[in-house]
């Protein structure tokens, strides 16, 4: 059985591992990535100050060491390969392309200078090649981060940590240099719903109070109507509220920088100054309503305020991008699927031998570890559907490499990546960091050409 996995993030690697562990047949897995570097959001999305989370790559290294695994980096589906190419060379295809686009606020002023999606900011400070040249103006002193998930908290920490804290991480060198001169002193985290509905997790919200030069600020009135006993069965919410209550009860702020936690507010307009830059954000105050199904929704009250800020980072979610030849659910902004089996977006008929895992299947939800079981479940579908599929004769395994070479593609193997990895680690040692990333694809290829 020969399987192509498109995308080398956690969901793709977990699917590869589950496939390679099959005992009913021998499976050969080729994992493709459009970048020369593997690991997806572990490398380019996880915050630089969360090195313990990035340690999961050691597990992926073991998967890559299996004899029937190949990594084909610097190969982009839709540019270097077509879906039809994959169908001709593999018995089954798994799409693990994640969510590379961002969701927008859809309010007036959103596109002005100084209003930048958090996805761009995250890619910039993590050294993602797509965002290395993003214009992040850190002359701002007050920043609004719209959103209440872990990505929003990541953005706030990166804006407020001291250079001494940051230089010990694998933050991109260009971002470290820019943040050394940052004037940001206050960050406002804006949540549409209440504290009990926040999407962040307890370790991340607790971390806001553990930074060297930052005070978390929370008005006790934000928590006044909450009864923690209501959430006794929800450990995450209960722990979040404990941390938030500790912030609300803290002594007056004494540190240089502040992170303000606001709830029940929705942005309705980015205020623009005469120079065409962000001057503030108009917020509508919300109230919570319980829907018939028991879920809680935020409803605007009509009461508004203007928060004066110099920068806005919307962090309201990620979304998948359409890929030529791959069925796409435009409403949900994921690859059209039924529990991991790819389907026609209109008829919902199953597309034989094509599957999807990770955020491309579900949208941006779940922590890295949660994808292990989810990918394994999709592999169970693949196993069920594979009866007789491997009887179809395919070109020789190296035919796909010949095809790519004929098209002028420089394919990067996992051994190539390990050489680049070694270069980055040595570079990082100069500043006492885990690594100093090479952030330009051409530069990566040049480094490998010199090895």
N, C-alpha and C positions, 0 to 999 in steps of 0.2 A: 504494500500500500504506500503510495507516494502522496504527500500532503504539502500544500503551500500555505504558509501563514503570512498574511500581509500586515506587518506591524510588529515591532519587537519590544513593546512595552510589557508591563506585568501580565495583562490578560493573554497576550500572545505567547509569552514564555510559559505561563501556567498551562495553556492549551498544549503547547509543545511537550511539556513534561508528561501530561496525562496521556498524550498519544504515544509517546515513546515507552511508556510503562505498559502498554497493552500486551497481553500474553497470548491473545488468540491469533495474532499475525505480526509480522515484522513491519514496522512503520518507519519510513524515511521522511524526515521533516526538513523543509527548506523555509527559513524565516527571512522575509524580505523587509527592508526598511529604506525609506527614501533618503535618510541621512546615513553617513558612514558610521555613525555611533549607534549602539543599541540602547535599550532600556527605556525609551520613551519618556514618560513623565517622571520616572525615578531620577533621570538625569536632568531633565529640562523643566520639571514642574515642582518637585519637592523642594521646599525652601532650603537654602544652603546651610542654615543653622540646625537642620534636622538630619545630621549625618547618621544617626542610629536607624532612621527609616531607610536611608540609601544602602544600608548594609544588606538589604534583600538581594542585591545584585550578586552576592556570593552564591546564593541559591541558583540564580540564573546561569552563573558561570559553570556550575556542575551540570546543568542541563545541556549547555553548549558543548561540554566535553564528551557527550555521548557520541559514539561512532556514526550513528545514523542521523545526526543533526548537522545542518549547514546554515550559516548566516550569510546572506547576500545583501550587504549594505550599499548605500548610494544608488539604489534602484527604486525608481518611483513608478507606481502603478498609474497608468494614464499618461505617462510621459515616455518611459523606457519600455514598458510592457503593457499589454492590453489584457482585459479579462479573458478574451478568446485565447491568447497565448497561454495563460494559466490553465485553461480548460484542456488544452492540447497536451500539456506536459505533466499534469497532476490528476490523480483520481478524485481528490477532494480539495476544496479551498476554504480557508478560514480568514475572514476579515477581522483584523484586530487593530484598526486604524485610529481608534480613540475619537476624541472630539477636539479638533484643532481650531475651530472658530469660536467666537464668543457671542453671547446673547446681549442685545442692546436694551437700553432703557426706553428708547422710543419717545424722548421728550425734546422740546425745543432747546437748541443750543448744544446738543450732545456732541456735535462734530467740531467744536471750536478748539483752538489751541489751549492745551492744559487739561482737556478732558480726554483721558486715555484709558481704554479698556484694561482692567487688571491683568487680563491674559497677556497683553503686550508687555506690561511692566514685569510680570513674572518671567516671561521669555527673555526679556532684556537682562535682568539681573542673574538669570541662570545660564546665560551665554548660548541660548538657542540661536542657530544661524539665521533664522528668519527675522529675528528681532534685535540682532546685535547693533544695528544702526538706528534703532528707535530713538526719537527725540524726547527725552525725559528731562523736563526743566525743573531742577531741584532748587531754583531760587525761591520757590514757593515756601511760605512759612506755615500755612494752614492747609491741610489736605482733607477732603472728604472721601472716604472709601464706602461705596454704596454696596451693602451686602453683609450678611451675618454668617458666612460659612468659613471654613478653615482657610480658603484662599484669601479672603478679605483680611483675616488675622495675619496671614503670612506677609501680605503687602504692608500692613501697619508695622509689623516688627522690622521689616527690611528698611522702612523709612526712618525708624526711630533708634535702631541699634547704634552703638558707638562704632567708629572705625576699628577700634581695638577688638571689639566683639566680632565684627564682620571679617577681618583679615584672617581669622583662624578657620574660616569656612571655605567652601569651594565656590563662593560667589565669583562671577566673571570679573576679570581684572578691570575692564572698562567701567563696570558698575561700581566696583570698590572705589576706584579713583573718583568717580562722580559723587558718590555718597560721602566721601571725605569732605567735600566742600558743600554738602547739603545745608540749606537753611531751614529745613522742615523742623518745626518745634511742636506742632500740635496735629494730631490725626483724629478725625471724627469717624467712628464706625457707626453706620446708619442702618438700622434694621427695620424692615417693613412691618414685621409682626412683633410680638412681645418677647421678653426674655425666655419664656418657657418654650417658645417655638424656634429659637435660634438653632441654626444648623451646625454651629461649631461644636467641637468635642472638648471634654474637660481638660485634657492636657494642654490644648492650644489656648484656651481662655485663661488658664492658670499661668501660662508662660508670659502673658502680658504684664503680670505683676512681678516677674523675676528678672526683668532687664535692668542693666546697670544704671541708666539715667532716665527712667521713664516712670511716671506715676499714672496708674489707671484711675480715671475719674468717672464716677457713676452717681447720679443724683438718686438718693434713697426713694424719691417719689416714683422712679421708674419701676421699683419693686413693691410699692406700697400695697397693691391689690392682689399680690400673689400669696397663695397658701401652699407652702412646700409639701404639705401632706397630700395635696391633690396628685402629686407626681411621684409618690413613694414607690410606685410600680415601674417607673421609668428611671433607671439608674443614671443614664446620661443626663437627662434633664435635671434630676435631683442634684447631681454633682455640679452641673453648670450653675445652678441657682446658689449653691453653697459658695462657690467662688465669687459670683456676682455680689452676693450679700456681704462678703468680706471686703470687696472693693467699696461698696456703698458705706461701710462703717469705718473706713480708714481715716487716719488723721489728715489734716490739711496737707496738700501736695507740697513737696519741698524740692523735687528734682527738676532738672532743666526742661525736660520734654514731657508731654502729656498725651495720653490716648483717652478720648472721651467715648463712652459707650452710650449710644442713643437707641431707643426702641420706639416702635409704633409711629414711624415717619416714612413717607414716600417722597422721592424727588419728583417734582412736576416741571421744573425748568432749570436749565443752567443759565445763570445770570452772566452776561457778557459786558465787559467794559468797552470804552471807546477804542481801545487798541485791538479789539477782537479776541481778548483773552478772558479766561475764567475770572469772575469777580465774586461769585457766590453761587449758592444753590437754593432754590425755593423748595421748601418742604411742606407737605400737607400732613397734618396730624391724623392718625388713624385710630380706630377702635376695633376691637375683635368681635367677630360674629361666629357663632357655632352653626355650621351647616347641618342639614338633616342627617348626613352620614357620620356626624360627630367630629369632623375635621374643623379646624379653625381658620377663618379667613380675615384679612385686614380690609376694612372699609374706610374710605376717606370721610372726614368730618366736615370738610370745607374750610377748616381753620388752617391758615398757613403762616409760615415764618421764613425769613431769609437768613441763611447761615453764611457768613462771610468766609470764603475760602479762596485759595489761589490755584488749586488743582483739584480735579475730581477723578477718582479711579472707580468706574463701575465694575462691580464684581458680582454679577447676577447669574453666572453660569456659563458653561461651555456648550457647544453644539457641534455636530458632525457636519462635514462638507460633502456635497455630492461628488462621486467619482464616476467617470465615464464607464458605462457598462454595468454598474452596480446598482441594484434596485434601492431607491431612496424614499424614505417617508418624510415628505417635506414638512408636514405638520409637526411631527415629533422631533424632526431633525436628527434622525438616526437611520442606519441601514434598515430597510423594511425587513421585518423578521417576525416569526412566531416562535417564541422561546428558543431563539438561537438559530433556527432554520430560516434561511433567507427566502423571502416570498416576493411575489409581484405586488407592488404597492397598491394596485387597483383591484385585481381579482383575488389577491391573497393566496394565489396558488403557489405551492412550494417550488422553489428553484432547486432542482436535484443537485446534490453534492456540494452545495455552497452554504456556509455557516458564518455566524458572526458572534464575537465575544467582546466583553469589556464595555466601555462607554459607547462604542459604536452600536452596541445592542440595546443598552438600557438608558443612555444618556448619562450625564456626569453625576454619578452617585456611588457611594460605597468607598471604603478605604482600600488600600492596596491588597491587603490580605483577603478581603472578601471576594476578590476575583478568582482566587484559587479554586474554591468550590464551584463557583458559577461557570468557570471555563471547563472544569471537569464534567459538569452536567451536560454541557453542549457536546463534549467529546463522547459522552454516552449516546447521544443522538447519532453522532457520526458512526459509532460502532454499530448501532442498530441498523442504520441505513446502508452500511458498507457491504452487505452480503452480495457477493458477485461483482461488486464494482471494480475490485482489483484485477478482474479477469481482462479488463480492457487494456490492450497493449499500448504502451507509451514510448516516446522517443527515449534514447539513452539518458541517464541522469544528468550527464554533462552537456546535453544538447541545449539546455536553458542557458548555460554559461556561454556556449558558442554563439547563441542567438544574441545575447547581450553584448558580447565582444564585437560582433558584426555591426551592431548599432552604435558602437563607439562608447559603450558604458564601461567605466572603470569600476568593477565589482570589488567591494571590500569584504574580505573574509573575517571570521572571528579572530583568527591569528593576527590579521592586520590591525584589528581594533585593539588587541592586547598590546601591540607595539605602540599605538597612539596613546593608550592608557598609561603605559610606562613613561612616555614623554611628559604627559600632563602631571603625573605624580611627582616626577623629578622637578618640574617647574614649580609645583606647589610647595615643595620643601624649602624653597628660597624665602617664602614668607611664613613658613610654619603652618601651611594649609594642607588639607588632604590632596588637593590637586589644583592646578591652574589650567583651566580648560582652553583648548584651541576652539575658537568660536566661528571660524569661517571654513566652509566646505573646501574651497580651493586650497586653503592653508593646510587643512587636514590631509588632503591628497598629496600636497607637496612634502609634508613631513614624512608620509609613508613612502614616497618616492626616494627619500634620502636614506631610508633605513637599510 
